[in-house]
Amino acid sequence: MSVTGAVITIVALLLVAALIGYLTAWFYAKSVYTPVIKKLEEEKAELQREVAGLKDNVSKLNKQIDTLNGKIGDLESRLKEKDKEIGELKARVKD
């Protein structure tokens, strides 16, 4: 066997060994990380459901805040009217 033939044979064997090593590592990683990935995906889905629920709660609370702010505005305007009436009555009493 010539030197060139030996080099080609060695390179071919190294390539086959590298392919075997790559496939072995890939199957091992797949078997190890597939359950981990599934668990993380389930947790992600649960967190997304929680986020959706919290967004709904925030939306409801914002509506309540708007309603209460409207009531505050109404009460403040009524308070100003009453203050004005009190001022007018005080002015009449002084006269």
DRENVODREN-788309 format. One record per residue (C-alpha): residue in three letters; z, y, x. Coordinates in Angstrom, 1 decimal. Layout:
BEGIN
residuo;c3;c2;c1
ALA;Z;Y;X
...
END
This chain:
BEGIN
residuo;c3;c2;c1
MET;0.0;0.0;0.0
SER;-0.9;3.4;1.3
VAL;1.4;6.3;1.6
THR;-0.4;8.1;-1.2
GLY;-0.1;5.1;-3.5
ALA;3.6;4.9;-2.8
VAL;4.1;8.6;-3.5
ILE;2.3;8.3;-6.8
THR;4.3;5.2;-7.7
ILE;7.6;7.0;-6.9
VAL;6.6;10.1;-8.8
ALA;5.6;8.0;-11.8
LEU;8.9;6.1;-11.7
LEU;10.9;9.3;-11.4
LEU;9.0;10.7;-14.4
VAL;9.8;7.6;-16.4
ALA;13.5;7.8;-15.4
ALA;13.6;11.5;-16.3
LEU;12.1;10.7;-19.7
ILE;14.6;7.9;-20.3
GLY;17.4;10.2;-19.3
TYR;16.2;13.0;-21.6
LEU;15.8;10.6;-24.6
THR;19.3;9.1;-23.9
ALA;20.9;12.6;-23.7
TRP;19.1;13.7;-26.8
PHE;20.2;10.7;-28.9
TYR;23.7;11.0;-27.6
ALA;23.9;14.8;-28.4
LYS;22.4;14.1;-31.8
SER;25.0;11.5;-32.7
VAL;27.9;13.6;-31.4
TYR;26.8;17.0;-32.9
THR;25.3;16.0;-36.2
PRO;28.7;15.5;-37.9
VAL;30.0;18.8;-36.3
ILE;26.9;20.6;-37.6
LYS;27.3;19.2;-41.1
LYS;31.0;20.2;-41.2
LEU;30.1;23.8;-40.1
GLU;27.4;24.0;-42.7
GLU;29.9;23.0;-45.4
GLU;32.4;25.6;-44.2
LYS;29.6;28.2;-44.1
ALA;28.7;27.4;-47.7
GLU;32.3;27.6;-48.8
LEU;32.7;31.0;-47.0
GLN;29.6;32.2;-48.7
ARG;31.0;31.3;-52.1
GLU;34.3;33.1;-51.2
VAL;32.3;36.2;-50.2
ALA;30.4;36.1;-53.5
GLY;33.7;35.9;-55.4
LEU;35.2;38.7;-53.4
LYS;32.2;40.9;-54.0
ASP;32.6;40.3;-57.8
ASN;36.2;41.2;-57.5
VAL;35.4;44.4;-55.6
SER;32.7;45.3;-58.2
LYS;35.3;44.8;-61.0
LEU;37.9;46.9;-59.2
ASN;35.4;49.6;-58.5
LYS;34.6;49.8;-62.3
GLN;38.3;50.0;-63.0
ILE;38.6;52.8;-60.4
ASP;35.8;54.7;-62.1
THR;37.4;54.3;-65.5
LEU;40.7;55.5;-64.2
ASN;39.1;58.4;-62.4
GLY;37.5;59.4;-65.7
LYS;40.9;59.2;-67.5
ILE;42.5;61.3;-64.7
GLY;39.8;63.9;-65.2
ASP;40.4;64.0;-68.9
LEU;44.2;64.2;-68.5
GLU;43.8;67.0;-65.9
SER;41.6;69.0;-68.3
ARG;44.1;68.4;-71.1
LEU;46.9;69.5;-68.7
LYS;45.1;72.7;-67.9
GLU;44.6;73.4;-71.6
LYS;48.3;72.8;-72.3
ASP;49.2;75.1;-69.3
LYS;47.0;77.7;-70.8
GLU;48.6;77.4;-74.2
ILE;52.1;77.5;-72.6
GLY;51.0;80.7;-70.8
GLU;49.7;82.2;-74.0
LEU;52.9;81.3;-75.9
LYS;55.1;82.8;-73.1
ALA;53.0;86.0;-73.3
ARG;53.5;86.2;-77.1
VAL;57.3;85.6;-76.7
LYS;57.5;88.5;-74.2
ASP;55.7;90.8;-76.6
END
